[in-house]
Amino acid sequence: MLVLTRKIGESLMIGDNIRITVVSINEWQVRLGIEAPPNVLVYREELLGREPASAADEPQAGASGTCGEEAATGDKASAGS
């Protein structure tokens, strides 16, 4: 496992077309923004292996930029993409 240190606003690239940016940090959470092409599906690990119950639980693809906050944080209450 590669372990990196990043500050708010700093990014890392995976390949040539996936960018992960640290959006914010608080006591118990790190919020990440994920920019990826539309064909790259982004899942929260805890959702893998279960059947999606609704459209809100489906994967977020980065067609036009960043994924929704729910995909990055797991917090449905703060989702606002």
Secondary structure, DSSP 8 states (H G I E B T S, - for coil): -------TT-EEEETTTEEEEEEEE-SS-EEEEEE--TTSEE--GGGTTS---SGGGS-EE-SSSB--HHHHH--GGG---
